[in-house]
Amino acid sequence: MTLPLNLNLFSRLLNEKTITPTSYTAVNDLTLPGFYYLKNKELNTMLYNAHLIVSANDDSSCILQLMVPEVMDDENAGLQYRLRFNGAWTEWKRVMSESQVNIAIERALKQHGLIQ
């Protein structure tokens, strides 16, 4: 069994671009499916020097942005994502690793004096 080769899919995936945003809405405007690299700290995201993957459904009524930062500090660690439904972006959500969750729980317990 052979699968048909979708060259359109490959052309969409291979459009990697490096973006140096100059406006507040620069990341909001990245709606064309593909791979991007964002240089410098952005105004509308906590991530900078980050890899961005953009995906969309057929009519672009739902667009997904996934970001992975190159710099991993407490503020920027981990994958972040958001969706755009019919032109309105959701807030960025961060996916935390198990170790990040454990560190956050331990920090909260120490702040409340429940552990030392």
Backbone as numpy.savetxt, mean C-alpha at the origin, in Angstrom:
# Nx Ny Nz CAx CAy CAz Cx Cy Cz
-3.01 -29.75 -21.68 -3.86 -28.57 -21.68 -2.97 -27.33 -21.68
-3.27 -26.41 -22.56 -2.52 -25.16 -22.59 -3.46 -24.01 -22.25
-2.91 -23.02 -21.61 -3.67 -21.83 -21.25 -3.38 -20.72 -22.25
-4.39 -19.93 -22.62 -4.12 -18.84 -23.56 -3.23 -17.78 -22.90
-2.32 -17.24 -23.67 -1.41 -16.20 -23.18 -2.09 -14.85 -23.29
-2.23 -14.17 -22.17 -2.88 -12.86 -22.14 -1.81 -11.77 -22.15
-1.46 -11.28 -23.33 -0.41 -10.26 -23.45 -0.84 -8.93 -22.84
-2.14 -8.67 -22.84 -2.64 -7.44 -22.22 -2.31 -7.44 -20.72
-2.48 -8.58 -20.07 -2.16 -8.69 -18.65 -0.68 -8.40 -18.42
0.20 -8.99 -19.24 1.63 -8.75 -19.08 1.98 -7.28 -19.29
1.38 -6.65 -20.27 1.70 -5.23 -20.51 1.26 -4.38 -19.34
0.13 -4.73 -18.70 -0.33 -3.98 -17.52 0.59 -4.21 -16.34
1.08 -5.44 -16.17 1.94 -5.74 -15.04 3.35 -5.18 -15.19
3.80 -5.04 -16.40 5.18 -4.61 -16.63 5.32 -3.12 -16.82
4.38 -2.33 -16.32 4.45 -0.89 -16.48 5.05 -0.22 -15.25
6.03 -0.87 -14.63 6.64 -0.33 -13.41 7.18 1.06 -13.66
6.88 1.97 -12.74 7.30 3.35 -12.86 7.79 3.83 -11.51
8.79 4.72 -11.52 9.21 5.41 -10.31 8.53 6.76 -10.31
7.83 7.06 -9.21 7.05 8.29 -9.09 7.66 9.15 -7.99
7.86 10.43 -8.29 8.25 11.40 -7.26 7.10 12.39 -7.17
6.14 12.14 -6.29 4.95 12.99 -6.23 5.27 14.42 -5.85
4.53 15.34 -6.43 4.72 16.76 -6.15 3.47 17.41 -5.58
2.42 16.63 -5.38 1.19 17.20 -4.84 0.60 16.28 -3.79
-0.30 16.81 -3.01 -0.96 16.07 -1.93 -1.73 14.87 -2.45
-2.28 14.98 -3.63 -3.15 13.92 -4.15 -2.42 12.95 -5.07
-1.11 12.98 -5.10 -0.37 12.16 -6.06 -0.68 10.67 -5.96
-0.71 10.13 -4.76 -0.99 8.70 -4.61 -2.45 8.43 -4.96
-3.35 9.36 -4.66 -4.76 9.19 -5.02 -4.93 9.07 -6.53
-4.05 9.70 -7.28 -4.16 9.71 -8.73 -3.58 8.47 -9.39
-2.90 7.63 -8.64 -2.31 6.41 -9.20 -3.36 5.31 -9.22
-4.14 5.28 -10.28 -5.24 4.32 -10.40 -5.05 3.35 -11.56
-4.04 3.55 -12.38 -3.77 2.64 -13.49 -3.10 1.39 -12.92
-3.66 0.20 -13.15 -3.07 -1.02 -12.61 -1.61 -1.16 -13.02
-0.79 -1.55 -12.05 0.62 -1.76 -12.33 1.45 -1.70 -11.07
2.76 -1.65 -11.28 3.74 -1.60 -10.20 4.40 -0.22 -10.22
4.56 0.37 -9.04 5.15 1.70 -8.92 6.14 1.70 -7.77
7.08 2.63 -7.82 7.97 2.87 -6.70 7.83 4.35 -6.34
7.45 4.64 -5.09 7.23 6.02 -4.65 8.46 6.51 -3.92
9.02 7.59 -4.42 10.19 8.20 -3.78 9.74 9.32 -2.86
10.46 9.52 -1.78 10.21 10.62 -0.83 8.96 10.38 -0.02
8.85 11.10 1.08 7.69 10.96 1.96 6.48 11.61 1.31
5.37 10.89 1.35 4.13 11.38 0.76 3.31 12.18 1.76
2.45 13.02 1.26 1.60 13.80 2.13 0.31 13.07 2.49
-0.14 12.16 1.64 -1.40 11.48 1.93 -1.21 10.00 2.25
-0.03 9.64 2.71 0.22 8.29 3.18 1.38 8.33 4.15
1.44 7.37 5.04 2.52 7.31 6.01 3.77 6.67 5.40
3.66 6.18 4.19 4.77 5.45 3.60 5.59 6.32 2.66
6.87 6.03 2.60 7.76 6.70 1.66 8.82 5.70 1.23
9.44 5.97 0.10 10.35 4.99 -0.50 9.67 3.62 -0.44
8.51 3.57 -1.07 7.66 2.39 -0.95 7.32 1.80 -2.32
7.07 0.52 -2.31 6.59 -0.17 -3.50 5.07 -0.14 -3.46
4.46 0.18 -4.58 3.00 0.29 -4.67 2.50 -0.62 -5.78
1.51 -1.42 -5.46 0.84 -2.24 -6.46 -0.58 -1.74 -6.55
-1.04 -1.48 -7.78 -2.40 -1.00 -8.02 -3.13 -2.03 -8.86
-4.34 -2.37 -8.44 -5.18 -3.30 -9.18 -6.58 -2.71 -9.26
-7.29 -3.04 -10.33 -8.65 -2.50 -10.50 -9.54 -3.55 -11.17
-10.84 -3.44 -10.90 -11.78 -4.32 -11.61 -11.98 -3.76 -13.03
-12.79 -4.45 -13.84 -12.93 -4.10 -15.25 -13.35 -2.66 -15.51
-14.28 -2.14 -14.71 -14.75 -0.78 -14.95 -14.11 0.25 -14.02
-13.10 -0.16 -13.26 -12.36 0.70 -12.32 -13.24 1.32 -11.25
-14.39 0.71 -10.96 -15.22 1.21 -9.86 -14.65 0.79 -8.51
-13.78 -0.21 -8.51 -13.10 -0.64 -7.29 -11.61 -0.77 -7.60
-10.80 0.03 -6.91 -9.35 0.03 -7.11 -8.69 -0.29 -5.78
-7.69 -1.16 -5.82 -6.92 -1.55 -4.64 -5.52 -1.00 -4.76
-5.00 -0.40 -3.68 -3.61 0.00 -3.60 -2.97 -0.74 -2.43
-1.84 -1.42 -2.71 -1.05 -2.10 -1.69 0.31 -1.44 -1.64
0.77 -1.06 -0.45 2.08 -0.43 -0.31 2.94 -1.21 0.67
4.20 -1.36 0.30 5.19 -1.96 1.19 6.37 -0.99 1.25
6.68 -0.49 2.45 7.76 0.49 2.57 9.13 -0.16 2.48
10.07 0.61 1.98 11.46 0.18 1.97 12.07 0.38 3.36
11.62 1.42 4.06 12.09 1.73 5.40 11.12 1.11 6.40
11.63 0.28 7.29 10.78 -0.40 8.25 11.05 0.12 9.65
10.36 1.19 10.05 10.43 1.65 11.43 9.05 1.45 12.05
8.89 1.79 13.32 7.61 1.53 13.98 6.44 2.18 13.27
6.65 3.38 12.74 5.57 4.11 12.10 5.17 3.52 10.76
6.13 2.94 10.04 5.88 2.54 8.66 5.98 1.04 8.40
6.22 0.26 9.43 6.44 -1.17 9.22 5.19 -1.87 8.73
5.37 -2.75 7.79 4.28 -3.61 7.34 3.52 -3.10 6.13
2.84 -4.01 5.52 2.02 -3.72 4.36 0.85 -2.82 4.74
0.53 -1.88 3.87 -0.66 -1.06 4.06 -1.50 -1.15 2.79
-2.80 -1.02 2.95 -3.69 -1.12 1.80 -4.87 -0.18 1.97
-5.51 0.11 0.86 -6.78 0.85 0.87 -7.51 0.57 -0.44
-8.80 0.89 -0.45 -9.65 0.69 -1.61 -10.29 2.00 -2.03
-10.61 2.09 -3.30 -11.41 3.21 -3.80 -12.67 2.63 -4.41
-13.82 3.00 -3.85 -15.11 2.57 -4.37 -15.79 3.77 -5.00
-16.11 3.65 -6.27 -16.83 4.71 -6.99 -16.25 6.10 -6.72
-14.92 6.22 -6.74 -14.25 7.51 -6.64 -13.85 7.96 -5.25
-14.22 7.24 -4.19 -13.89 7.65 -2.82 -12.92 6.65 -2.19
-11.76 7.15 -1.73 -10.76 6.30 -1.09 -11.13 6.02 0.37
-10.86 4.80 0.81 -10.95 4.47 2.23 -9.65 4.93 2.90
-9.61 4.89 4.23 -8.38 5.19 4.95 -7.38 4.06 4.74
-6.09 4.38 4.88 -5.06 3.35 4.83 -5.21 2.43 6.03
-5.09 1.13 5.81 -5.10 0.12 6.87 -3.76 -0.59 6.85
-3.22 -0.88 8.03 -1.93 -1.55 8.12 -2.12 -3.00 8.53
-1.43 -3.88 7.85 -1.42 -5.29 8.21 -0.17 -5.51 9.07
-0.39 -5.95 10.30 0.72 -6.13 11.22 1.10 -7.61 11.31
2.40 -7.84 11.48 2.88 -9.21 11.67 2.57 -9.65 13.10
2.70 -10.93 13.35 2.46 -11.45 14.70 3.40 -10.80 15.71
4.66 -10.61 15.34 5.61 -10.01 16.28 5.26 -8.54 16.55
4.77 -7.82 15.54 4.34 -6.43 15.75 3.15 -6.37 16.70
2.22 -7.29 16.56 1.05 -7.34 17.45 1.51 -7.64 18.87
2.40 -8.60 19.03 2.91 -8.94 20.36 3.62 -7.76 21.02
4.41 -7.03 20.25 5.10 -5.85 20.78 4.09 -4.79 21.21
3.07 -4.55 20.39 2.04 -3.56 20.71 1.27 -3.95 21.97
0.95 -5.22 22.13 0.24 -5.69 23.32 1.12 -5.51 24.56
2.38 -5.91 24.45 3.29 -5.77 25.59 3.46 -4.31 25.98
3.58 -3.43 25.00 3.71 -1.99 25.27 2.47 -1.46 26.00
1.28 -1.87 25.55 0.04 -1.42 26.18 -0.09 -1.94 27.61
0.28 -3.21 27.82 0.22 -3.79 29.17 1.18 -3.09 30.12
2.36 -2.73 29.63 3.33 -2.00 30.47 2.82 -0.61 30.79
2.20 0.07 29.82 1.67 1.42 30.06 0.61 1.42 31.14
-0.15 0.35 31.22 -1.23 0.26 32.21 -0.78 -0.44 33.50
0.51 -0.69 33.60 1.05 -1.28 34.82 0.65 -2.71 35.07
0.23 -3.41 34.04 -0.20 -4.80 34.22 0.96 -5.77 34.14
2.07 -5.35 33.52 3.29 -6.13 33.53 4.46 -5.15 33.66
5.62 -5.68 33.98 6.81 -4.83 34.10 7.70 -4.95 32.91
